[in-house]
Amino acid sequence: MSLFKENPFGHILFLKKWLIRILGIFTHQRYKGFNTLEIEGSEIIRNLPDKNVLFVSNHQTYFADVVAMFHVFNASLSGRDNSIKNIGYIWHPKLNMYYVAAAETMKKSLLTKIFAYAGSISVERTWRSQGQDVNRQVKMSDISSIGKALNDGWVITFPQGTTTPWKPLRKGTSHIIKKYKPIVVPVVIDGFRRSFDKKGLRIKKKGILQSMVIKEPLEIDYENESFDSIIEKLEYAIEQHPSFLKVISKADLLAYEQENELRRYRNSKKI
């Protein structure tokens, strides 16, 4: 690999490789030390093509979720079966792997800018900005950026656009699927909300069992299936369809509500 070879977004691959290596070393104990990460579906990762793959997942923290996926996907590609044991896999990371993130989040600090260089596709949120509700048009350049990333490799997206569970999925995801026709792989995560703070940077509690289930690619009729049908299929696949609320335990519901109430209180103190 040429020392100054760039990806389609102008990022130098040599620098990106070292950033992923360093971040991987610093974060490994969060999933294989302080807490435990239970994994299912590593064999699915190894059977995927090198590009035009869209991972669709539920969302629990800003960064811990996607960092865990970088660990799991690279470990799987290195031959590990449902394990991230022995961090040697991070020495040769998959460099054409990206994730979709809010542009305003990725510009907030030096650390988030480093995370962005490691693989983010920064997009403007159409429903939220600077802590306020907004209503604006999707930027076509953002859609094109996601398409460019799919054409180069794998993309991770969190279509709810929020870490609050059971929120509706953003329809833009179905437009991307119909337009670029990627292989769509659902991922279901759990335990990250209890392990980390909302940003996913600070360990909130140790000894938590985290989980990541990688499911078989979805069967999608790209030409004839409606946008709403695709969204519903995604909601079921990542276990965020409203019907799942009927089987969630009262204890979990109470915990989520207490967490949301605490967040609302903190925000009110800032005003």
N, C-alpha and C positions, 0 to 999 in steps of 0.2 A: 504494500500500500504506500503510495506517495505520501511524503510527510505533510504536504499541504493540500491533499485531496479533500474536496468539499462535498457535502450532501446537497440536495436540491434547494436547501434553505440557506446555503452559504456558510454552514458551520463546518469547521475543519474537523475531519474525522479523527485525526490523531489526538486532538485536544478533547473531543467528545469521549473518546475511549478512556482517556485518563480520568476525566471527570466521573464517568460511570464507575470505574475501578475504585476511586477514592470514596465516592458516596456509598458504593456497595460495601466496602470494608467498614465504614463508620456506622452503617445501618444494620448490618447482618445480625448483631446481637438482639435487635429489637424483635426479631422473628425466630431466632434460634438461641435464646439465652434468657433474657428478661421474661420473654413470653414464648409460647410455642405456636407454630403455624402448622396446621393440619392441611394437607394438600390432596386433592383428587383430580385426576385427568391429565397427568404429565404426558401420557402417551399421545393424547390428542394434539398437544403442542408440537410434538416431533413429526406428526403426519401432515402438518400444514405446509402450504407452499411458502416461498420466501417473501412474497409480496401480495398486495391486495387482500389483506385479512383485517377485518374490523372486530375488535373485542369490545363487547358491550357489557357493562357491569353496573351493579348498584354502587352507591357511594356512601362512605361513612366518615372519612376525613379528607382534608385537602391533598395531603401528600403521602401519608403512610400507605394508602391503598395502592397507588401506582408504583411506589418504590417496591412494595412486596411483589407486585406483578413482574417488575424488572428482574427481581431475584428468582422468582419461580420460573419464568419463561426461559431465562438464561441457563438455570440449573437443569431444566428439562431438556433443552437443546444439547446440553453437555452429557446427557445420558442418565441423569439422576431420576429415579422413580419416586415421584411424590415426596421429594426431599430437597432441602437446600443445605444439607450437610456438606462440609468441606467447601469453603468459599472460593476454591481455585477456579470454579466456573466463571467467575467475574473477570478473569484475566483476558478472556476473549469474548467480550459481550457482543450481542447482536446490535449493530450500530444503526440499522434501518428500522428502529422501533420508536414510535412516537406516541404522545398522548395529548388529548385535547384539554385545554385549560383556559380559564378566563384571563384575558389580557391584563386587566387591572390587578389581578392577584399576582401574576408573574413579574410585575414591574415594581413591587412594593419594597424589595430589599435586595441586597447583594446575593443573599442565599437563594431567593426565588429566581433571580436572574441566572444563577448557576444551574438551578433545576431546569430552567427554560432551555438553556444551551444543551443540556443533556438529552433533550428530546421533546419539548413541548411545542404544540401547535396552538399559538395564542389566538383566541377569537374574542370578539366583542359580544358580551351577553346582551340579548335583546329584551330581557325582562327585569334586569337588575343592574344598577350601577351606583357605586359609592354608597352602598347601603340603602338605596332608595329604589322603589319600584318604578320601572320605565316601560315604555312600549315603543320599540323601534324596529325597523326593518332589518332582516338578516343581511349582512354584508356578503356580497357574492365573492369577494376576495377571500373571505373566511372559508366558504364552501370549496373554492378552488384550492386553497392551501391544504385542506383535508384530502382532496382528490390527489394532489401532488404527493402527499405523504403515502397514500394508499398505493399509488403507482410505483413508489420506491420501496415500500415495505409494509410493516404492521402498524396499526393505529389502535390505541385504547381510548374509549370514550365512556363518559358517564352521562347518559342521556337525560337523567333527571335534573342535572344542572344544580343540584343542591345535596347537602349531606343529610337532609331531613328525609326519613323513610316514607315510602308509599306516596310520594308526590308524583303527579302525572309526568310521563316522559315527553320531552320536547319533540315536536313533529319534524324538526329539522333532520333528526337522525334517519327517519324513514325516507326523506328526500335524498340524503346522501346514499343510502342503500340502493334506491331505485336508479340513481344517476350513475354510480360507479360500480355497482354489482359486485361488491366484495363478498368473500366468504365471511359469514357472521358467526362469531363464537361467543356464546353467553358465558359470563363469569359471575359467580355468586360469592360474596365475601361476608364474613361475620366476625365479631369480636374486636374489630379495630376501634369502634366507637368507645368500647370499655377500656381499651388499652391506652389510647392516646387522647390528647386534647383535640379540639376541632380541627386545628391546622395539621395535626399528625406529626408535629415536631417534638412535642414533650410527652414523655411517658407518664401517663396518669395513674396507671395501676400495673403492678407486676403479677406474674403467675396466671395470666389470662390465656385461655385457649382460643387462638384465632383460627379461622378456616377460610379456605379458598377452593371452590369447586369449579373446575373448567368443564363445560358441557360440550357435547357434540355440536358441530355446526348446524345452524337452522336450515330447514328447507324453505326457500323463498322463491316465489314466482315473480321475478323482477319486472316482467312486462305487464302481468295482469293483476297482481295483487295490489289492493288499495293501500294508501298511506296509513289509514286507520287500522287496517288489518295487520300491517307490519308492526305498528306500535303495540297493538294488543298482544301479538306474538312475542315481542320483546319483553313486555311487562310480565307475562307468564314465565318466560325463560329466565329472567333475572329475579324472579319471585317478588315482584313489586306491584302485581296486579291487586286492585282493591279487594278481591276475594280472599287474599291471604290474610287480611285483617280479621277475618272470621275465625281463624285458627291460631292467631298469635296469642300467647298467654297474657293474662291480666297483669302479671308482674312485669313483663317486658313493656307492655303498653304504659304502665305507670312510670317505669324508669325513663322511657322516651319523653313522656309528658313533663316529668320533673326536670329533665335536662333542657327541654325547650323553654320551660318557665324560668329557669335560671339564666338562660341566654337572653330572654326578653328583659329580665331585671337588669342584667349587665348593660344591655343596650340603652335602657331607659336612663341609667345613671350617667351615660355619656352625653345625653341630650342637654 
